[in-house]
Amino acid sequence: MPVKHRDAFPSGVILDSMADGVVAVDTEFRIVRFNRAAETITGTLAKDAVGRTCREVLRSDLCETDCPMKQVFETGKPVINRVGTMVNARGETRTISVSAGIVKDERGNIIGGVETFRDLSLVEEIRQQGIKAYSCQDILSINHKMRQIFEILPAVADSNSTVLVEGETGTGKELLARAIHNLSPRRNGPFVAVNCGAIPDTLLESELFGYKAGAFTDAKRDKPGRFSLAQGGTIFLDEIGDVSPALQVRLLRVLQERVFEPLGSVESVMADVRVIAATNKNLEALVDKGAFRKDLYYRLNIIKIDLPPLREKKEDIPILVDHFIARFNRLQKKDITGINDDALALLMAYDFPGNVRELENIIERAFVMCRSGQIEPSHLPDAVFESQATPAYGPGTIKEIEARLIMDALRRNNWSRLETARALGIHKSTLFRKIKALGLDVPPSTRKKQGQ
Amino acid sequence: MHVAGERMEGRIMRVAIPVYGDQVATVFDFAQRLNVYDVDGMRVTGKAEVDMADVLVPVRAFRLKDLGVDLLICGAISRDLAAMVVHSGIEVIPFARGMADEVLGAFLMGALTDTRFAMPGCRAGQRWLRQRRRMRRKW
């Protein structure tokens, strides 16, 4: 049977780049688009699925009793993260989380709907496989990028080279720096952490390098700086992007010459210190703007590690939740048995602007709200629910959905048009045309200058 | 053994088809209702409707056995439940779709292998059920 408005939906190649299963249907529930992830989860090929009703392909317990798509058509409101069970074409039972929204044409007429679904069984299986194999020191992750980092970490730790860690706030930059220190030959030496952004610039210099008695008023005796305290060990300079230009020059000298002078001293002190710097800013962009010294950047950027934000490694959420529950049970002498599917689905859909730290805080808060048994949606903060009000793929016009898909793909590829076009399976010029036609405001690529 | 492409002349049996409205339910595990047909050769001699809404998945195989079902024709079915049904001595033809009465008619005529009665992308999925049937003989 022919399907309606097929060409009006985002193209298959764009949908294929998504990790979640996506099924677009017309108003008669016939499948119009079916992405690659949907093929994997359902075990049904797109060529077999397109034109059939969604219930025949999705085969979930929701289809015939509580169909999310039917509800969306009836109410006009999106359905978010309804947890259900499906049986795939191989007869395997999978737990899925389903969201649905309507799709309108440019005149506002409903032409169909989009259902996105995530296989929660997959994360459940991974959770049951044991998390030890995927942990490094105190860092826990099953994400492929993080596992690559775990693999290179021993070699990085051994090398004694300066390391630059880039990542959003709460991604575990200090945890990574500690892991490098603990794996390194300096592990028996001190690990000294300094948050450069938290100390006023006027004090930071004396804090880092120390001072001699008489260097300034009230400097009655010598005070060792953090570099001195870190002798034989590692110094972790967090928020390095916030350091003033004057101090950048002094840091450059330490990194180049391995010596520094405390304030008021005429003698240089050898710095037997490994430097690990971290920032939540894009240092390369700061260099471009002239706010950060290029020579210091290259001195720091010997080994660069990018920590992905939690929203890009959502598969870690279940194991991190388990980890935090176990920890807070131990610390607070409670017996919370876990988190229920609905609450986990809400967390899986949340973007975590505060990353792992925010997740940890959410679980700590849930421990206050939940006396025993499992953590439920009512124990989660409002912010988690507010994000549900704007589902990723609906409702919206075709243009809006396509714009969101393209922006998501660009974000995942660090705004590189070439890599995004490759990931979407379209020609670069097609992507440029779409960006222009959709009026997307795309920031410059953060990868374009690498290797220059 | 019953084969989907074999005509059912001269055989008496009880056939169950889980339904959603008049159609074959997409998944037997979650089906709310079951049509039970008595078949004498090519003729349907009786039809009853059974409520399955409160029958838990692990109990469904026993329920079929209590009903005296010989053959289950259904949409999708989970491997575990299929194994239980087969182990109970009931044969299974999975991944069927369409109007329940038409599906039964097609089965009786030996035409159930027609692609219009097959769930999308599920033909390959039947293989594991044949393996299960072989396993039953071993048990």
Interface residues (C-beta under 8 A of the other chain):
Chain A: T42 G43 T44 L45 D48 A49 R52 R55 E56 V57 L58 R59 S60 D61 C63 E64 T65 T85 M86 V87 N88 A89 R90 G91 E92 T93
Chain B: Y20 A25 T26 V27 D29 F30 A31 Q32 G75 A76 I77 S78 R79 D80 A82 P94 F95 R97 M119 P120 G121 C122 A124 G125 W128 L129
